[in-house]
């Protein structure tokens, strides 16, 4: 019964990473374990639909023309 850990002595710095500044590499970078369950506990909801889209940041020339078009459409209906 041969064990590699018994035959090879480990350096003293192996057990105390703070003394040398050496840290072991991470073995796991990402997992999605339990995330699906957490998301469904409160239900996955669709984004709320708003009646009007935000016009902030839109092209001013387009918005000006749209305003005139709405104004004249309202006059034609009367």
mmJSON file of the N, C-alpha and C atoms, coordinates in Angstrom:
{"data_MODEL":{"atom_site":{
"group_PDB":["ATOM","ATOM","ATOM","ATOM","ATOM","ATOM","ATOM","ATOM","ATOM","ATOM","ATOM","ATOM","ATOM","ATOM","ATOM","ATOM","ATOM","ATOM","ATOM","ATOM","ATOM","ATOM","ATOM","ATOM","ATOM","ATOM","ATOM","ATOM","ATOM","ATOM","ATOM","ATOM","ATOM","ATOM","ATOM","ATOM","ATOM","ATOM","ATOM","ATOM","ATOM","ATOM","ATOM","ATOM","ATOM","ATOM","ATOM","ATOM","ATOM","ATOM","ATOM","ATOM","ATOM","ATOM","ATOM","ATOM","ATOM","ATOM","ATOM","ATOM","ATOM","ATOM","ATOM","ATOM","ATOM","ATOM","ATOM","ATOM","ATOM","ATOM","ATOM","ATOM","ATOM","ATOM","ATOM","ATOM","ATOM","ATOM","ATOM","ATOM","ATOM","ATOM","ATOM","ATOM","ATOM","ATOM","ATOM","ATOM","ATOM","ATOM","ATOM","ATOM","ATOM","ATOM","ATOM","ATOM","ATOM","ATOM","ATOM","ATOM","ATOM","ATOM","ATOM","ATOM","ATOM","ATOM","ATOM","ATOM","ATOM","ATOM","ATOM","ATOM","ATOM","ATOM","ATOM","ATOM","ATOM","ATOM","ATOM","ATOM","ATOM","ATOM","ATOM","ATOM","ATOM","ATOM","ATOM","ATOM","ATOM","ATOM","ATOM","ATOM","ATOM","ATOM","ATOM","ATOM","ATOM","ATOM","ATOM","ATOM","ATOM","ATOM","ATOM","ATOM","ATOM","ATOM","ATOM","ATOM","ATOM","ATOM","ATOM","ATOM","ATOM","ATOM","ATOM","ATOM","ATOM","ATOM","ATOM","ATOM","ATOM","ATOM","ATOM","ATOM","ATOM","ATOM","ATOM","ATOM","ATOM","ATOM","ATOM","ATOM","ATOM","ATOM","ATOM","ATOM","ATOM","ATOM","ATOM","ATOM","ATOM","ATOM","ATOM","ATOM","ATOM","ATOM","ATOM","ATOM","ATOM","ATOM","ATOM","ATOM","ATOM","ATOM","ATOM","ATOM","ATOM","ATOM","ATOM","ATOM","ATOM","ATOM","ATOM","ATOM","ATOM","ATOM","ATOM","ATOM","ATOM","ATOM","ATOM","ATOM","ATOM","ATOM","ATOM","ATOM","ATOM","ATOM","ATOM","ATOM","ATOM","ATOM","ATOM","ATOM","ATOM","ATOM","ATOM","ATOM","ATOM","ATOM","ATOM","ATOM","ATOM","ATOM"],
"id":[1,2,3,4,5,6,7,8,9,10,11,12,13,14,15,16,17,18,19,20,21,22,23,24,25,26,27,28,29,30,31,32,33,34,35,36,37,38,39,40,41,42,43,44,45,46,47,48,49,50,51,52,53,54,55,56,57,58,59,60,61,62,63,64,65,66,67,68,69,70,71,72,73,74,75,76,77,78,79,80,81,82,83,84,85,86,87,88,89,90,91,92,93,94,95,96,97,98,99,100,101,102,103,104,105,106,107,108,109,110,111,112,113,114,115,116,117,118,119,120,121,122,123,124,125,126,127,128,129,130,131,132,133,134,135,136,137,138,139,140,141,142,143,144,145,146,147,148,149,150,151,152,153,154,155,156,157,158,159,160,161,162,163,164,165,166,167,168,169,170,171,172,173,174,175,176,177,178,179,180,181,182,183,184,185,186,187,188,189,190,191,192,193,194,195,196,197,198,199,200,201,202,203,204,205,206,207,208,209,210,211,212,213,214,215,216,217,218,219,220,221,222,223,224,225,226,227,228,229,230,231,232,233,234],
"type_symbol":["N","C","C","N","C","C","N","C","C","N","C","C","N","C","C","N","C","C","N","C","C","N","C","C","N","C","C","N","C","C","N","C","C","N","C","C","N","C","C","N","C","C","N","C","C","N","C","C","N","C","C","N","C","C","N","C","C","N","C","C","N","C","C","N","C","C","N","C","C","N","C","C","N","C","C","N","C","C","N","C","C","N","C","C","N","C","C","N","C","C","N","C","C","N","C","C","N","C","C","N","C","C","N","C","C","N","C","C","N","C","C","N","C","C","N","C","C","N","C","C","N","C","C","N","C","C","N","C","C","N","C","C","N","C","C","N","C","C","N","C","C","N","C","C","N","C","C","N","C","C","N","C","C","N","C","C","N","C","C","N","C","C","N","C","C","N","C","C","N","C","C","N","C","C","N","C","C","N","C","C","N","C","C","N","C","C","N","C","C","N","C","C","N","C","C","N","C","C","N","C","C","N","C","C","N","C","C","N","C","C","N","C","C","N","C","C","N","C","C","N","C","C","N","C","C","N","C","C","N","C","C","N","C","C"],
"label_atom_id":["N","CA","C","N","CA","C","N","CA","C","N","CA","C","N","CA","C","N","CA","C","N","CA","C","N","CA","C","N","CA","C","N","CA","C","N","CA","C","N","CA","C","N","CA","C","N","CA","C","N","CA","C","N","CA","C","N","CA","C","N","CA","C","N","CA","C","N","CA","C","N","CA","C","N","CA","C","N","CA","C","N","CA","C","N","CA","C","N","CA","C","N","CA","C","N","CA","C","N","CA","C","N","CA","C","N","CA","C","N","CA","C","N","CA","C","N","CA","C","N","CA","C","N","CA","C","N","CA","C","N","CA","C","N","CA","C","N","CA","C","N","CA","C","N","CA","C","N","CA","C","N","CA","C","N","CA","C","N","CA","C","N","CA","C","N","CA","C","N","CA","C","N","CA","C","N","CA","C","N","CA","C","N","CA","C","N","CA","C","N","CA","C","N","CA","C","N","CA","C","N","CA","C","N","CA","C","N","CA","C","N","CA","C","N","CA","C","N","CA","C","N","CA","C","N","CA","C","N","CA","C","N","CA","C","N","CA","C","N","CA","C","N","CA","C","N","CA","C","N","CA","C","N","CA","C","N","CA","C","N","CA","C","N","CA","C","N","CA","C","N","CA","C"],
"label_alt_id":[null,null,null,null,null,null,null,null,null,null,null,null,null,null,null,null,null,null,null,null,null,null,null,null,null,null,null,null,null,null,null,null,null,null,null,null,null,null,null,null,null,null,null,null,null,null,null,null,null,null,null,null,null,null,null,null,null,null,null,null,null,null,null,null,null,null,null,null,null,null,null,null,null,null,null,null,null,null,null,null,null,null,null,null,null,null,null,null,null,null,null,null,null,null,null,null,null,null,null,null,null,null,null,null,null,null,null,null,null,null,null,null,null,null,null,null,null,null,null,null,null,null,null,null,null,null,null,null,null,null,null,null,null,null,null,null,null,null,null,null,null,null,null,null,null,null,null,null,null,null,null,null,null,null,null,null,null,null,null,null,null,null,null,null,null,null,null,null,null,null,null,null,null,null,null,null,null,null,null,null,null,null,null,null,null,null,null,null,null,null,null,null,null,null,null,null,null,null,null,null,null,null,null,null,null,null,null,null,null,null,null,null,null,null,null,null,null,null,null,null,null,null,null,null,null,null,null,null,null,null,null,null,null,null],
"label_comp_id":["UNK","UNK","UNK","UNK","UNK","UNK","UNK","UNK","UNK","UNK","UNK","UNK","UNK","UNK","UNK","UNK","UNK","UNK","UNK","UNK","UNK","UNK","UNK","UNK","UNK","UNK","UNK","UNK","UNK","UNK","UNK","UNK","UNK","UNK","UNK","UNK","UNK","UNK","UNK","UNK","UNK","UNK","UNK","UNK","UNK","UNK","UNK","UNK","UNK","UNK","UNK","UNK","UNK","UNK","UNK","UNK","UNK","UNK","UNK","UNK","UNK","UNK","UNK","UNK","UNK","UNK","UNK","UNK","UNK","UNK","UNK","UNK","UNK","UNK","UNK","UNK","UNK","UNK","UNK","UNK","UNK","UNK","UNK","UNK","UNK","UNK","UNK","UNK","UNK","UNK","UNK","UNK","UNK","UNK","UNK","UNK","UNK","UNK","UNK","UNK","UNK","UNK","UNK","UNK","UNK","UNK","UNK","UNK","UNK","UNK","UNK","UNK","UNK","UNK","UNK","UNK","UNK","UNK","UNK","UNK","UNK","UNK","UNK","UNK","UNK","UNK","UNK","UNK","UNK","UNK","UNK","UNK","UNK","UNK","UNK","UNK","UNK","UNK","UNK","UNK","UNK","UNK","UNK","UNK","UNK","UNK","UNK","UNK","UNK","UNK","UNK","UNK","UNK","UNK","UNK","UNK","UNK","UNK","UNK","UNK","UNK","UNK","UNK","UNK","UNK","UNK","UNK","UNK","UNK","UNK","UNK","UNK","UNK","UNK","UNK","UNK","UNK","UNK","UNK","UNK","UNK","UNK","UNK","UNK","UNK","UNK","UNK","UNK","UNK","UNK","UNK","UNK","UNK","UNK","UNK","UNK","UNK","UNK","UNK","UNK","UNK","UNK","UNK","UNK","UNK","UNK","UNK","UNK","UNK","UNK","UNK","UNK","UNK","UNK","UNK","UNK","UNK","UNK","UNK","UNK","UNK","UNK","UNK","UNK","UNK","UNK","UNK","UNK","UNK","UNK","UNK","UNK","UNK","UNK"],
"label_asym_id":["A","A","A","A","A","A","A","A","A","A","A","A","A","A","A","A","A","A","A","A","A","A","A","A","A","A","A","A","A","A","A","A","A","A","A","A","A","A","A","A","A","A","A","A","A","A","A","A","A","A","A","A","A","A","A","A","A","A","A","A","A","A","A","A","A","A","A","A","A","A","A","A","A","A","A","A","A","A","A","A","A","A","A","A","A","A","A","A","A","A","A","A","A","A","A","A","A","A","A","A","A","A","A","A","A","A","A","A","A","A","A","A","A","A","A","A","A","A","A","A","A","A","A","A","A","A","A","A","A","A","A","A","A","A","A","A","A","A","A","A","A","A","A","A","A","A","A","A","A","A","A","A","A","A","A","A","A","A","A","A","A","A","A","A","A","A","A","A","A","A","A","A","A","A","A","A","A","A","A","A","A","A","A","A","A","A","A","A","A","A","A","A","A","A","A","A","A","A","A","A","A","A","A","A","A","A","A","A","A","A","A","A","A","A","A","A","A","A","A","A","A","A","A","A","A","A","A","A","A","A","A","A","A","A"],
"label_entity_id":["1","1","1","1","1","1","1","1","1","1","1","1","1","1","1","1","1","1","1","1","1","1","1","1","1","1","1","1","1","1","1","1","1","1","1","1","1","1","1","1","1","1","1","1","1","1","1","1","1","1","1","1","1","1","1","1","1","1","1","1","1","1","1","1","1","1","1","1","1","1","1","1","1","1","1","1","1","1","1","1","1","1","1","1","1","1","1","1","1","1","1","1","1","1","1","1","1","1","1","1","1","1","1","1","1","1","1","1","1","1","1","1","1","1","1","1","1","1","1","1","1","1","1","1","1","1","1","1","1","1","1","1","1","1","1","1","1","1","1","1","1","1","1","1","1","1","1","1","1","1","1","1","1","1","1","1","1","1","1","1","1","1","1","1","1","1","1","1","1","1","1","1","1","1","1","1","1","1","1","1","1","1","1","1","1","1","1","1","1","1","1","1","1","1","1","1","1","1","1","1","1","1","1","1","1","1","1","1","1","1","1","1","1","1","1","1","1","1","1","1","1","1","1","1","1","1","1","1","1","1","1","1","1","1"],
"label_seq_id":[1,1,1,2,2,2,3,3,3,4,4,4,5,5,5,6,6,6,7,7,7,8,8,8,9,9,9,10,10,10,11,11,11,12,12,12,13,13,13,14,14,14,15,15,15,16,16,16,17,17,17,18,18,18,19,19,19,20,20,20,21,21,21,22,22,22,23,23,23,24,24,24,25,25,25,26,26,26,27,27,27,28,28,28,29,29,29,30,30,30,31,31,31,32,32,32,33,33,33,34,34,34,35,35,35,36,36,36,37,37,37,38,38,38,39,39,39,40,40,40,41,41,41,42,42,42,43,43,43,44,44,44,45,45,45,46,46,46,47,47,47,48,48,48,49,49,49,50,50,50,51,51,51,52,52,52,53,53,53,54,54,54,55,55,55,56,56,56,57,57,57,58,58,58,59,59,59,60,60,60,61,61,61,62,62,62,63,63,63,64,64,64,65,65,65,66,66,66,67,67,67,68,68,68,69,69,69,70,70,70,71,71,71,72,72,72,73,73,73,74,74,74,75,75,75,76,76,76,77,77,77,78,78,78],
"pdbx_PDB_ins_code":[null,null,null,null,null,null,null,null,null,null,null,null,null,null,null,null,null,null,null,null,null,null,null,null,null,null,null,null,null,null,null,null,null,null,null,null,null,null,null,null,null,null,null,null,null,null,null,null,null,null,null,null,null,null,null,null,null,null,null,null,null,null,null,null,null,null,null,null,null,null,null,null,null,null,null,null,null,null,null,null,null,null,null,null,null,null,null,null,null,null,null,null,null,null,null,null,null,null,null,null,null,null,null,null,null,null,null,null,null,null,null,null,null,null,null,null,null,null,null,null,null,null,null,null,null,null,null,null,null,null,null,null,null,null,null,null,null,null,null,null,null,null,null,null,null,null,null,null,null,null,null,null,null,null,null,null,null,null,null,null,null,null,null,null,null,null,null,null,null,null,null,null,null,null,null,null,null,null,null,null,null,null,null,null,null,null,null,null,null,null,null,null,null,null,null,null,null,null,null,null,null,null,null,null,null,null,null,null,null,null,null,null,null,null,null,null,null,null,null,null,null,null,null,null,null,null,null,null,null,null,null,null,null,null],
"Cartn_x":[0.85,0.0,0.889,1.075,1.932,1.065,1.404,0.704,1.712,1.361,2.284,2.438,1.349,1.423,2.344,2.497,3.364,4.839,5.113,6.507,7.123,6.308,6.852,6.564,7.581,7.342,6.884,5.942,5.442,6.205,6.403,7.069,6.197,6.809,6.07,5.16,5.496,4.683,3.396,3.248,2.051,0.812,0.948,-0.203,-0.507,0.412,0.161,0.374,-0.669,-0.518,-0.286,-0.723,-0.562,0.898,1.711,3.101,3.911,3.581,4.341,3.593,2.287,1.497,0.978,1.275,0.829,-0.568,-1.436,-2.784,-3.043,-3.804,-4.159,-5.091,-5.003,-5.871,-7.295,-8.254,-9.651,-9.989,-10.732,-11.081,-12.435,-13.313,-14.649,-14.856,-15.135,-15.316,-16.773,-17.679,-19.091,-19.978,-21.132,-22.144,-23.501,-24.493,-25.845,-26.736,-26.123,-26.873,-27.827,-29.09,-30.14,-30.642,-30.03,-30.452,-31.827,-32.112,-33.412,-34.516,-34.282,-35.289,-35.538,-34.466,-34.608,-35.403,-35.175,-35.869,-37.355,-37.702,-39.1,-39.886,-39.217,-39.951,-40.882,-40.425,-41.273,-41.906,-41.652,-42.237,-41.411,-41.252,-40.556,-41.614,-41.505,-42.534,-42.073,-43.044,-42.752,-42.522,-41.729,-41.545,-42.864,-43.083,-44.334,-44.425,-45.6,-45.847,-46.3,-45.696,-46.074,-46.883,-47.768,-48.644,-47.852,-46.904,-46.114,-44.638,-43.915,-42.468,-41.824,-40.696,-39.967,-39.4,-39.519,-39.021,-37.709,-37.263,-36.01,-34.852,-34.04,-32.894,-33.195,-34.47,-34.805,-34.376,-34.365,-33.968,-34.935,-34.461,-35.356,-36.14,-35.501,-36.179,-37.375,-37.177,-38.256,-39.39,-39.033,-40.049,-40.875,-40.209,-40.913,-41.923,-41.491,-42.38,-43.53,-43.24,-44.276,-45.327,-44.864,-45.789,-46.746,-46.201,-47.039,-48.007,-47.547,-48.4,-49.565,-49.304,-50.366,-51.378,-50.859,-51.716,-52.67,-52.147,-52.964,-53.88,-53.489,-54.382,-55.601,-55.392,-56.496,-57.471,-56.962,-57.823,-58.678,-58.131,-58.867,-60.043,-59.903,-60.968,-62.18,-61.979,-63.1,-64.003],
"Cartn_y":[-1.192,0.0,1.247,1.812,2.976,4.234,5.214,6.488,7.577,8.367,9.414,10.484,10.754,11.809,11.433,10.133,9.718,9.774,9.473,9.386,10.742,11.72,13.02,14.066,14.661,15.715,17.003,17.694,18.945,20.109,21.178,22.36,23.0,23.679,24.264,25.399,26.054,27.17,26.69,25.384,24.856,25.074,24.972,25.072,26.497,27.414,28.796,29.734,29.935,30.782,32.244,32.692,34.098,34.469,33.504,33.828,34.126,33.47,33.676,34.513,34.763,35.499,34.598,33.32,32.366,31.88,31.862,31.336,30.262,29.277,28.194,28.741,28.162,28.576,28.119,28.936,28.561,27.423,26.463,25.326,25.52,26.349,26.538,28.019,28.378,29.784,30.205,29.289,29.671,28.459,28.691,27.65,28.323,27.688,28.241,27.433,26.731,25.899,26.765,26.382,27.013,28.332,28.853,30.158,30.074,28.968,28.796,28.735,28.035,27.925,29.281,30.009,31.322,32.261,32.178,33.05,32.739,31.464,31.069,31.213,31.434,31.581,32.792,33.884,35.071,35.126,34.133,34.096,34.903,34.376,35.112,35.926,37.234,38.122,38.747,39.028,39.748,41.218,41.919,43.344,44.092,45.095,45.841,46.617,46.591,47.346,48.748,49.75,51.131,51.663,52.59,53.127,53.945,54.751,55.603,55.282,55.303,55.119,56.426,56.333,57.528,58.203,59.525,60.259,60.961,60.838,61.478,60.821,61.613,61.088,60.78,60.935,60.705,61.915,61.729,62.775,63.955,65.165,66.31,66.659,66.505,66.819,65.882,64.61,63.625,63.946,64.32,64.61,65.842,66.842,68.053,67.721,66.923,66.532,65.679,64.804,63.945,64.774,65.822,66.691,67.4,67.894,68.554,67.563,66.35,65.333,64.976,64.825,64.518,65.658,66.864,68.051,68.107,67.862,67.961,66.748,65.596,64.437,64.698,65.364,65.665,66.645,67.597,68.58,67.934,66.939,66.268,65.459,64.876,64.038,64.874,66.139,66.975,67.434],
"Cartn_z":[0.0,0.0,0.0,-1.171,-1.348,-1.38,-0.574,-0.58,-0.893,-1.884,-2.311,-1.237,-0.487,0.514,1.677,1.956,3.045,2.637,1.381,0.964,0.631,0.207,-0.18,0.888,1.445,2.441,1.744,2.346,1.777,2.399,1.641,2.21,3.285,4.225,5.345,4.875,3.757,3.266,2.616,2.396,1.735,2.593,3.903,4.782,5.214,5.027,5.434,4.239,3.445,2.26,2.607,3.783,4.125,4.361,4.783,5.091,3.834,2.708,1.478,0.455,0.684,-0.29,-1.398,-1.344,-2.367,-2.038,-3.036,-2.843,-3.88,-3.492,-4.409,-5.484,-6.666,-7.76,-7.479,-7.917,-7.744,-8.688,-8.188,-9.042,-9.699,-9.089,-9.651,-9.909,-11.149,-11.495,-11.521,-11.844,-11.959,-11.764,-11.131,-11.046,-11.028,-11.628,-11.626,-10.691,-9.752,-8.816,-7.998,-7.938,-7.136,-7.706,-8.748,-9.273,-9.917,-10.587,-11.243,-10.206,-9.125,-8.069,-7.416,-7.165,-6.559,-7.457,-8.769,-9.715,-9.775,-9.648,-9.776,-8.475,-7.366,-6.101,-6.144,-6.725,-6.869,-8.253,-9.073,-10.408,-11.383,-12.584,-13.63,-14.352,-14.252,-14.792,-16.106,-16.962,-18.199,-17.848,-18.646,-18.372,-18.557,-17.738,-17.807,-19.106,-19.696,-20.929,-20.538,-21.138,-20.874,-22.048,-21.755,-22.797,-23.808,-23.332,-24.224,-24.058,-25.155,-25.105,-24.669,-24.033,-23.634,-24.874,-24.936,-26.095,-25.782,-24.528,-24.147,-24.885,-25.53,-26.253,-27.708,-28.127,-29.536,-30.362,-31.667,-32.605,-32.506,-32.194,-32.015,-33.282,-34.435,-35.705,-35.907,-35.59,-35.703,-34.737,-33.496,-32.487,-32.866,-33.421,-33.842,-34.932,-35.905,-37.0,-36.468,-35.53,-34.952,-34.224,-33.539,-32.819,-33.781,-34.91,-35.913,-36.548,-36.811,-37.426,-36.508,-35.215,-34.265,-34.196,-34.225,-34.149,-35.344,-36.552,-37.766,-37.912,-37.389,-37.402,-36.527,-35.394,-34.491,-35.144,-35.938,-36.605,-37.688,-38.402,-39.48,-38.94,-37.743,-37.18,-36.781,-36.424,-35.957,-37.067],
"occupancy":[1.0,1.0,1.0,1.0,1.0,1.0,1.0,1.0,1.0,1.0,1.0,1.0,1.0,1.0,1.0,1.0,1.0,1.0,1.0,1.0,1.0,1.0,1.0,1.0,1.0,1.0,1.0,1.0,1.0,1.0,1.0,1.0,1.0,1.0,1.0,1.0,1.0,1.0,1.0,1.0,1.0,1.0,1.0,1.0,1.0,1.0,1.0,1.0,1.0,1.0,1.0,1.0,1.0,1.0,1.0,1.0,1.0,1.0,1.0,1.0,1.0,1.0,1.0,1.0,1.0,1.0,1.0,1.0,1.0,1.0,1.0,1.0,1.0,1.0,1.0,1.0,1.0,1.0,1.0,1.0,1.0,1.0,1.0,1.0,1.0,1.0,1.0,1.0,1.0,1.0,1.0,1.0,1.0,1.0,1.0,1.0,1.0,1.0,1.0,1.0,1.0,1.0,1.0,1.0,1.0,1.0,1.0,1.0,1.0,1.0,1.0,1.0,1.0,1.0,1.0,1.0,1.0,1.0,1.0,1.0,1.0,1.0,1.0,1.0,1.0,1.0,1.0,1.0,1.0,1.0,1.0,1.0,1.0,1.0,1.0,1.0,1.0,1.0,1.0,1.0,1.0,1.0,1.0,1.0,1.0,1.0,1.0,1.0,1.0,1.0,1.0,1.0,1.0,1.0,1.0,1.0,1.0,1.0,1.0,1.0,1.0,1.0,1.0,1.0,1.0,1.0,1.0,1.0,1.0,1.0,1.0,1.0,1.0,1.0,1.0,1.0,1.0,1.0,1.0,1.0,1.0,1.0,1.0,1.0,1.0,1.0,1.0,1.0,1.0,1.0,1.0,1.0,1.0,1.0,1.0,1.0,1.0,1.0,1.0,1.0,1.0,1.0,1.0,1.0,1.0,1.0,1.0,1.0,1.0,1.0,1.0,1.0,1.0,1.0,1.0,1.0,1.0,1.0,1.0,1.0,1.0,1.0,1.0,1.0,1.0,1.0,1.0,1.0,1.0,1.0,1.0,1.0,1.0,1.0],
"B_iso_or_equiv":[0.0,0.0,0.0,0.0,0.0,0.0,0.0,0.0,0.0,0.0,0.0,0.0,0.0,0.0,0.0,0.0,0.0,0.0,0.0,0.0,0.0,0.0,0.0,0.0,0.0,0.0,0.0,0.0,0.0,0.0,0.0,0.0,0.0,0.0,0.0,0.0,0.0,0.0,0.0,0.0,0.0,0.0,0.0,0.0,0.0,0.0,0.0,0.0,0.0,0.0,0.0,0.0,0.0,0.0,0.0,0.0,0.0,0.0,0.0,0.0,0.0,0.0,0.0,0.0,0.0,0.0,0.0,0.0,0.0,0.0,0.0,0.0,0.0,0.0,0.0,0.0,0.0,0.0,0.0,0.0,0.0,0.0,0.0,0.0,0.0,0.0,0.0,0.0,0.0,0.0,0.0,0.0,0.0,0.0,0.0,0.0,0.0,0.0,0.0,0.0,0.0,0.0,0.0,0.0,0.0,0.0,0.0,0.0,0.0,0.0,0.0,0.0,0.0,0.0,0.0,0.0,0.0,0.0,0.0,0.0,0.0,0.0,0.0,0.0,0.0,0.0,0.0,0.0,0.0,0.0,0.0,0.0,0.0,0.0,0.0,0.0,0.0,0.0,0.0,0.0,0.0,0.0,0.0,0.0,0.0,0.0,0.0,0.0,0.0,0.0,0.0,0.0,0.0,0.0,0.0,0.0,0.0,0.0,0.0,0.0,0.0,0.0,0.0,0.0,0.0,0.0,0.0,0.0,0.0,0.0,0.0,0.0,0.0,0.0,0.0,0.0,0.0,0.0,0.0,0.0,0.0,0.0,0.0,0.0,0.0,0.0,0.0,0.0,0.0,0.0,0.0,0.0,0.0,0.0,0.0,0.0,0.0,0.0,0.0,0.0,0.0,0.0,0.0,0.0,0.0,0.0,0.0,0.0,0.0,0.0,0.0,0.0,0.0,0.0,0.0,0.0,0.0,0.0,0.0,0.0,0.0,0.0,0.0,0.0,0.0,0.0,0.0,0.0,0.0,0.0,0.0,0.0,0.0,0.0],
"pdbx_formal_charge":[null,null,null,null,null,null,null,null,null,null,null,null,null,null,null,null,null,null,null,null,null,null,null,null,null,null,null,null,null,null,null,null,null,null,null,null,null,null,null,null,null,null,null,null,null,null,null,null,null,null,null,null,null,null,null,null,null,null,null,null,null,null,null,null,null,null,null,null,null,null,null,null,null,null,null,null,null,null,null,null,null,null,null,null,null,null,null,null,null,null,null,null,null,null,null,null,null,null,null,null,null,null,null,null,null,null,null,null,null,null,null,null,null,null,null,null,null,null,null,null,null,null,null,null,null,null,null,null,null,null,null,null,null,null,null,null,null,null,null,null,null,null,null,null,null,null,null,null,null,null,null,null,null,null,null,null,null,null,null,null,null,null,null,null,null,null,null,null,null,null,null,null,null,null,null,null,null,null,null,null,null,null,null,null,null,null,null,null,null,null,null,null,null,null,null,null,null,null,null,null,null,null,null,null,null,null,null,null,null,null,null,null,null,null,null,null,null,null,null,null,null,null,null,null,null,null,null,null,null,null,null,null,null,null],
"auth_seq_id":[1,1,1,2,2,2,3,3,3,4,4,4,5,5,5,6,6,6,7,7,7,8,8,8,9,9,9,10,10,10,11,11,11,12,12,12,13,13,13,14,14,14,15,15,15,16,16,16,17,17,17,18,18,18,19,19,19,20,20,20,21,21,21,22,22,22,23,23,23,24,24,24,25,25,25,26,26,26,27,27,27,28,28,28,29,29,29,30,30,30,31,31,31,32,32,32,33,33,33,34,34,34,35,35,35,36,36,36,37,37,37,38,38,38,39,39,39,40,40,40,41,41,41,42,42,42,43,43,43,44,44,44,45,45,45,46,46,46,47,47,47,48,48,48,49,49,49,50,50,50,51,51,51,52,52,52,53,53,53,54,54,54,55,55,55,56,56,56,57,57,57,58,58,58,59,59,59,60,60,60,61,61,61,62,62,62,63,63,63,64,64,64,65,65,65,66,66,66,67,67,67,68,68,68,69,69,69,70,70,70,71,71,71,72,72,72,73,73,73,74,74,74,75,75,75,76,76,76,77,77,77,78,78,78],
"auth_comp_id":["UNK","UNK","UNK","UNK","UNK","UNK","UNK","UNK","UNK","UNK","UNK","UNK","UNK","UNK","UNK","UNK","UNK","UNK","UNK","UNK","UNK","UNK","UNK","UNK","UNK","UNK","UNK","UNK","UNK","UNK","UNK","UNK","UNK","UNK","UNK","UNK","UNK","UNK","UNK","UNK","UNK","UNK","UNK","UNK","UNK","UNK","UNK","UNK","UNK","UNK","UNK","UNK","UNK","UNK","UNK","UNK","UNK","UNK","UNK","UNK","UNK","UNK","UNK","UNK","UNK","UNK","UNK","UNK","UNK","UNK","UNK","UNK","UNK","UNK","UNK","UNK","UNK","UNK","UNK","UNK","UNK","UNK","UNK","UNK","UNK","UNK","UNK","UNK","UNK","UNK","UNK","UNK","UNK","UNK","UNK","UNK","UNK","UNK","UNK","UNK","UNK","UNK","UNK","UNK","UNK","UNK","UNK","UNK","UNK","UNK","UNK","UNK","UNK","UNK","UNK","UNK","UNK","UNK","UNK","UNK","UNK","UNK","UNK","UNK","UNK","UNK","UNK","UNK","UNK","UNK","UNK","UNK","UNK","UNK","UNK","UNK","UNK","UNK","UNK","UNK","UNK","UNK","UNK","UNK","UNK","UNK","UNK","UNK","UNK","UNK","UNK","UNK","UNK","UNK","UNK","UNK","UNK","UNK","UNK","UNK","UNK","UNK","UNK","UNK","UNK","UNK","UNK","UNK","UNK","UNK","UNK","UNK","UNK","UNK","UNK","UNK","UNK","UNK","UNK","UNK","UNK","UNK","UNK","UNK","UNK","UNK","UNK","UNK","UNK","UNK","UNK","UNK","UNK","UNK","UNK","UNK","UNK","UNK","UNK","UNK","UNK","UNK","UNK","UNK","UNK","UNK","UNK","UNK","UNK","UNK","UNK","UNK","UNK","UNK","UNK","UNK","UNK","UNK","UNK","UNK","UNK","UNK","UNK","UNK","UNK","UNK","UNK","UNK","UNK","UNK","UNK","UNK","UNK","UNK"],
"auth_asym_id":["A","A","A","A","A","A","A","A","A","A","A","A","A","A","A","A","A","A","A","A","A","A","A","A","A","A","A","A","A","A","A","A","A","A","A","A","A","A","A","A","A","A","A","A","A","A","A","A","A","A","A","A","A","A","A","A","A","A","A","A","A","A","A","A","A","A","A","A","A","A","A","A","A","A","A","A","A","A","A","A","A","A","A","A","A","A","A","A","A","A","A","A","A","A","A","A","A","A","A","A","A","A","A","A","A","A","A","A","A","A","A","A","A","A","A","A","A","A","A","A","A","A","A","A","A","A","A","A","A","A","A","A","A","A","A","A","A","A","A","A","A","A","A","A","A","A","A","A","A","A","A","A","A","A","A","A","A","A","A","A","A","A","A","A","A","A","A","A","A","A","A","A","A","A","A","A","A","A","A","A","A","A","A","A","A","A","A","A","A","A","A","A","A","A","A","A","A","A","A","A","A","A","A","A","A","A","A","A","A","A","A","A","A","A","A","A","A","A","A","A","A","A","A","A","A","A","A","A","A","A","A","A","A","A"],
"auth_atom_id":["N","CA","C","N","CA","C","N","CA","C","N","CA","C","N","CA","C","N","CA","C","N","CA","C","N","CA","C","N","CA","C","N","CA","C","N","CA","C","N","CA","C","N","CA","C","N","CA","C","N","CA","C","N","CA","C","N","CA","C","N","CA","C","N","CA","C","N","CA","C","N","CA","C","N","CA","C","N","CA","C","N","CA","C","N","CA","C","N","CA","C","N","CA","C","N","CA","C","N","CA","C","N","CA","C","N","CA","C","N","CA","C","N","CA","C","N","CA","C","N","CA","C","N","CA","C","N","CA","C","N","CA","C","N","CA","C","N","CA","C","N","CA","C","N","CA","C","N","CA","C","N","CA","C","N","CA","C","N","CA","C","N","CA","C","N","CA","C","N","CA","C","N","CA","C","N","CA","C","N","CA","C","N","CA","C","N","CA","C","N","CA","C","N","CA","C","N","CA","C","N","CA","C","N","CA","C","N","CA","C","N","CA","C","N","CA","C","N","CA","C","N","CA","C","N","CA","C","N","CA","C","N","CA","C","N","CA","C","N","CA","C","N","CA","C","N","CA","C","N","CA","C","N","CA","C","N","CA","C","N","CA","C","N","CA","C","N","CA","C","N","CA","C"],
"pdbx_PDB_model_num":[1,1,1,1,1,1,1,1,1,1,1,1,1,1,1,1,1,1,1,1,1,1,1,1,1,1,1,1,1,1,1,1,1,1,1,1,1,1,1,1,1,1,1,1,1,1,1,1,1,1,1,1,1,1,1,1,1,1,1,1,1,1,1,1,1,1,1,1,1,1,1,1,1,1,1,1,1,1,1,1,1,1,1,1,1,1,1,1,1,1,1,1,1,1,1,1,1,1,1,1,1,1,1,1,1,1,1,1,1,1,1,1,1,1,1,1,1,1,1,1,1,1,1,1,1,1,1,1,1,1,1,1,1,1,1,1,1,1,1,1,1,1,1,1,1,1,1,1,1,1,1,1,1,1,1,1,1,1,1,1,1,1,1,1,1,1,1,1,1,1,1,1,1,1,1,1,1,1,1,1,1,1,1,1,1,1,1,1,1,1,1,1,1,1,1,1,1,1,1,1,1,1,1,1,1,1,1,1,1,1,1,1,1,1,1,1,1,1,1,1,1,1,1,1,1,1,1,1,1,1,1,1,1,1]
}}}
